[in-house]
Amino acid sequence: MRLHAVATLLSLFLAPGLALQIQCYQCEEMTQNECSTPEFVVNCTVNVQDMCQKEVLVKENGVHYRKSCASSGACLIASSGYQQFCTGKINSVCISCCNTPLCNGPRPKKRPPSSSTSVLNQTGPLALPLSVLLLLLGYAALC
């Protein structure tokens, strides 16, 4: 009976129709503020593009951004390949990767921690259900 409950939970989390999809900002060579508005939010390709990528280009006329969805492999290779060009000077190019929704946008303003902040907000939307799932799997293994 317990094993059946665990199997049911697993099928809910791993069902093909419930694949995770990330949202990122997507734009070509704009300023930070221009590119970080709702009209530039896109849904990335499910099971292919699992990260957001941000390129920061320092040019003579200012700092420009390219933002997009990316696969983790391609983004990590690109970011490591451009490390030597990430100087902050003119003609500098810095590429970064992240894997949470809209993480390639502006950094949120820091707020002092609140005692009423829930565990769900601190750990991300999937942390709590996945930890419960892992506990159930461990419990089922013991039975």
Summary of the structure (lengths in Angstrom):
residues: 143
radius of gyration: 19.6
end to end distance: 10.4
largest distance: 67.0
contacts: 336
relative contact order: 0.18
helix: 40%
strand: 24%
